[in-house]
């Protein structure tokens, strides 16, 4: 049981590092200049400030064609929840002497439950994250400004 607890703790630690990544965006300008995998620092007045690896870029809101929010896939959370559920279900089934996994053994059935549950949970979590696109090129100044304020105003 102690080894099973250590495995669950290990899965939680690994998955939490996968899950806690910064919010990434893609910004495309009217001149078709792409800024891919950037972090939006702020939106002030009428300019959007992007953080790249080594610099900060300011873009006027009227020069932006569209913005794509790169949604994270939730694979880490799916792995955590799936592994926990799979391990608990397999352990519960095996605790009954006439259970499905009784001939395989307590430890190996729990490990198989963790692995299969983690795999299924990871696949479901990966499929749940779809990117969001904001086409702002044809919006009027006020609508565009209000959208950018709503998306990037951190107050």
C-alpha positions as CSV (number, residue, x, y, z in Angstrom):
1,X,0.0,0.0,0.0
2,X,2.9,2.3,0.8
3,X,4.3,1.8,-2.7
4,X,0.9,2.6,-4.3
5,X,0.7,5.8,-2.4
6,X,4.2,6.8,-3.5
7,X,3.2,6.1,-7.1
8,X,0.1,8.3,-6.8
9,X,2.2,11.1,-5.3
10,X,4.7,10.8,-8.1
11,X,2.0,11.0,-10.8
12,X,0.5,14.1,-9.1
13,X,3.8,15.9,-9.0
14,X,4.7,15.1,-12.6
15,X,1.2,16.0,-13.9
16,X,1.1,19.3,-12.0
17,X,4.2,20.5,-13.7
18,X,2.7,19.6,-17.1
19,X,-0.6,21.4,-16.2
20,X,0.9,24.7,-14.9
21,X,2.2,26.3,-18.1
22,X,1.7,30.0,-19.1
23,X,-1.1,31.0,-21.4
24,X,0.2,31.2,-24.9
25,X,-1.2,33.2,-27.8
26,X,-0.7,33.6,-31.5
27,X,-1.1,37.1,-32.9
28,X,-1.4,37.8,-36.7
29,X,-1.1,41.3,-38.1
30,X,-2.8,42.8,-41.1
31,X,0.6,42.5,-42.9
32,X,0.5,38.7,-42.2
33,X,3.3,38.9,-39.7
34,X,2.8,36.1,-37.2
35,X,3.8,36.2,-33.6
36,X,3.6,32.6,-32.4
37,X,3.7,31.3,-28.9
38,X,3.8,34.7,-27.2
39,X,2.6,35.7,-23.8
40,X,0.4,38.8,-23.7
41,X,1.9,41.1,-21.2
42,X,-0.8,43.8,-21.2
43,X,-3.2,45.9,-23.2
44,X,-2.8,49.7,-22.6
45,X,-4.6,52.5,-24.3
46,X,-4.7,51.1,-27.8
47,X,-1.6,48.9,-27.9
48,X,-1.1,45.2,-27.2
49,X,2.2,44.2,-25.6
50,X,3.6,40.8,-26.5
51,X,6.4,39.0,-24.7
52,X,8.6,36.9,-26.8
53,X,11.7,35.0,-25.7
54,X,14.0,38.1,-25.6
55,X,11.9,41.2,-26.1
56,X,8.5,43.0,-25.7
57,X,6.7,44.0,-28.9
58,X,3.9,46.7,-28.9
59,X,1.2,46.3,-31.6
60,X,-1.4,48.9,-32.2
61,X,-4.9,47.4,-32.1
62,X,-5.7,48.4,-35.6
63,X,-2.7,46.5,-37.0
64,X,-4.0,43.1,-35.6
65,X,-5.8,40.8,-38.0
66,X,-6.7,38.0,-35.5
67,X,-5.6,36.5,-32.2
68,X,-5.5,32.8,-31.4
69,X,-5.6,31.7,-27.8
70,X,-3.6,28.4,-27.5
71,X,-5.7,26.6,-25.0
72,X,-3.9,24.0,-22.9
73,X,-5.0,20.5,-23.5
74,X,-5.7,19.5,-19.8
75,X,-3.7,16.3,-20.5
76,X,-2.0,16.6,-17.1
77,X,-5.2,16.9,-15.2
78,X,-6.7,14.0,-17.2
79,X,-3.7,11.8,-16.3
80,X,-4.0,12.7,-12.6
81,X,-7.7,12.0,-12.4
82,X,-7.6,9.0,-14.6
83,X,-4.7,7.4,-12.8
84,X,-6.3,8.0,-9.4
85,X,-9.7,6.7,-10.5
86,X,-8.1,3.7,-12.3
87,X,-5.9,2.8,-9.3
88,X,-8.8,3.1,-6.8
89,X,-11.2,1.1,-9.0
90,X,-8.7,-1.7,-9.6
91,X,-7.7,-1.8,-6.0
92,X,-11.4,-2.0,-4.9
93,X,-12.2,-4.7,-7.4
94,X,-9.2,-6.7,-6.3
95,X,-10.0,-6.3,-2.6
96,X,-12.8,-8.8,-3.1
97,X,-11.3,-12.3,-3.2
98,X,-13.5,-13.3,-6.1
99,X,-12.9,-10.1,-8.1
100,X,-11.9,-9.9,-11.7
101,X,-8.2,-9.3,-10.9
102,X,-7.9,-11.7,-8.0
103,X,-5.7,-14.2,-9.9
104,X,-3.2,-11.4,-11.1
105,X,-2.5,-10.0,-7.7
106,X,-3.2,-6.9,-5.6
107,X,-0.1,-4.9,-6.6
108,X,-0.1,-5.5,-10.4
109,X,-3.8,-4.9,-10.7
110,X,-3.5,-1.5,-9.0
111,X,-0.6,-0.6,-11.3
112,X,-2.6,-1.7,-14.4
113,X,-5.5,0.4,-13.2
114,X,-3.3,3.4,-12.7
115,X,-1.7,3.0,-16.2
116,X,-4.9,2.4,-18.0
117,X,-6.8,5.1,-16.1
118,X,-4.0,7.6,-16.7
119,X,-3.9,6.8,-20.4
120,X,-7.7,7.2,-20.9
121,X,-7.7,10.3,-18.7
122,X,-4.8,11.8,-20.7
123,X,-6.6,11.2,-24.0
124,X,-9.8,12.7,-22.8
125,X,-7.9,15.7,-21.3
126,X,-6.0,16.2,-24.6
127,X,-9.1,16.2,-26.6
128,X,-10.9,18.8,-24.4
129,X,-8.6,21.8,-25.2
130,X,-9.6,23.6,-28.4
131,X,-8.0,26.9,-29.5
132,X,-10.1,30.0,-29.5
133,X,-9.8,32.5,-32.4
134,X,-10.7,36.2,-32.2
135,X,-11.1,37.8,-35.7
136,X,-10.8,41.5,-35.0
137,X,-9.7,43.0,-38.3
138,X,-13.2,44.0,-39.4
139,X,-14.4,45.3,-36.0
140,X,-14.8,49.0,-35.4
141,X,-12.4,50.7,-33.1
142,X,-14.6,50.7,-30.0
143,X,-15.6,47.0,-30.3
144,X,-12.0,46.0,-30.9
145,X,-10.9,48.0,-27.9
146,X,-13.5,46.6,-25.6
147,X,-12.7,43.0,-26.7
148,X,-9.0,43.5,-26.0
149,X,-9.7,45.1,-22.7
150,X,-11.9,42.2,-21.7
151,X,-9.3,39.6,-22.7
152,X,-6.2,41.3,-21.4
153,X,-7.1,43.7,-18.6
154,X,-5.7,42.0,-15.4
155,X,-7.5,44.3,-12.9
